[in-house]
Amino acid sequence: MRRIEGYVIVSADGMIADAKGVMPDSLKNAADQRFFQAALDRAVVIVHGRHSHEGGPRAAQRKRIILTRQIAAIAPDPAHPNSLLWNPLGASLDQALAQLGVGDGAIAVIGGTDVFSLFLPRYDAFHLSRAANATIPGGLPVFAEVGPNATPEQVLARHGLRPGPRRDLDADAGVSVVTWER
Ligand SMILES: NC(=O)c1ccc[n+]([C@@H]2O[C@H](COP(=O)([O-])OP(=O)(O)OC[C@H]3O[C@@H](n4cnc5c(N)ncnc54)[C@H](OP(=O)(O)O)[C@@H]3O)[C@@H](O)[C@H]2O)c1
């Protein structure tokens, strides 16, 4: 069985990075990183856009699918044998997974904005971490629909997901996570 799960940390105002695409230190938290990296270790593949990357010491060992419009459908990533380049307009996710030899298990979607948005109809779970003390005015939102009239929670609810309990990851820093499920 396959499950599609999203992972993000957002500011109080629902942003993932500043206007230049840089993730500020106010969104970086060691406890959230441990939660995130442990989840990625359990996933069978990581999916993200060309400007995103989870980093960390185990990144090179992970299978990954990188979204890009620079190719028509699917292509190997010459620099990284565990990676595949994918344009969803030219090939399905199933085709990309088959090409990369990915079996059953969790597919971890890790951003950015357009990639998080693309999978909104398909998430089995979305892990929304929040750094409550951070705000990023004019930043990049987690979903394209997030703005003055919609929070990330409202967007997730609109797409049929329901929240679980809030779990503190680092109470002193105001960082917590809520897992939303379909
Ligand atoms: N706070 C967090 O948890 C979190 C999570 C993720 C990212 N971030 C931060 O956010 C920053 C920027 O995010 P971003 O939204 O600009 O980057 P992104 O989604 O990682 O990369 C954007 C690029 O991905 C490709 N792409 C995206 N959607 C696509 C689609 N539907 N079809 C084909 N290709 C697609 C395009 O590549 P081409 O230009 O090659 O066509 C696009 O230019 C990152 O640098 C990172 O620092 C933070």
The ligand as a Gaussian input file, in Angstrom:
#p B3LYP/6-31G(d) Opt

LIG

0 1
 N        9.436000      25.523000       5.707000
 C        9.439000      24.378000       5.034000
 O        9.052000      23.320000       5.591000
 C        9.875000      24.366000       3.605000
 C        9.501000      23.307000       2.778000
 C        9.914000      23.346000       1.449000
 C       10.649000      24.418000       0.965000
 N       10.981000      25.411000       1.805000
 C       11.741000      26.587000       1.329000
 O       11.010000      27.208000       0.301000
 C       11.946000      27.581000      -0.696000
 C       11.377000      27.771000      -2.064000
 O       10.302000      26.957000      -2.365000
 P        9.701000      26.996000      -3.854000
 O        8.231000      26.861000      -3.686000
 O       10.229000      28.145000      -4.638000
 O       10.490000      25.789000      -4.454000
 P       10.259000      24.325000      -5.029000
 O        8.840000      23.925000      -5.183000
 O       11.172000      23.428000      -4.304000
 O       10.905000      24.543000      -6.464000
 C       10.247000      25.247000      -7.464000
 C       10.628000      24.587000      -8.769000
 O       10.146000      23.232000      -8.767000
 C        9.629000      22.916000     -10.045000
 N        8.183000      22.713000      -9.954000
 C        7.351000      23.149000      -8.958000
 N        6.083000      22.761000      -9.227000
 C        6.123000      22.066000     -10.382000
 C        5.135000      21.425000     -11.167000
 N        3.826000      21.419000     -10.832000
 N        5.522000      20.810000     -12.304000
 C        6.828000      20.794000     -12.664000
 N        7.804000      21.390000     -11.961000
 C        7.453000      22.029000     -10.843000
 C        9.999000      24.070000     -10.951000
 O       11.322000      23.786000     -11.387000
 P       11.934000      24.278000     -12.783000
 O       12.227000      25.730000     -12.589000
 O       13.137000      23.412000     -12.952000
 O       10.883000      24.022000     -13.843000
 C       10.019000      25.240000      -9.984000
 O       10.816000      26.305000     -10.419000
 C       12.993000      26.508000      -0.684000
 O       14.183000      27.016000      -1.184000
 C       13.095000      26.168000       0.788000
 O       14.050000      26.987000       1.431000
 C       10.620000      25.429000       3.109000

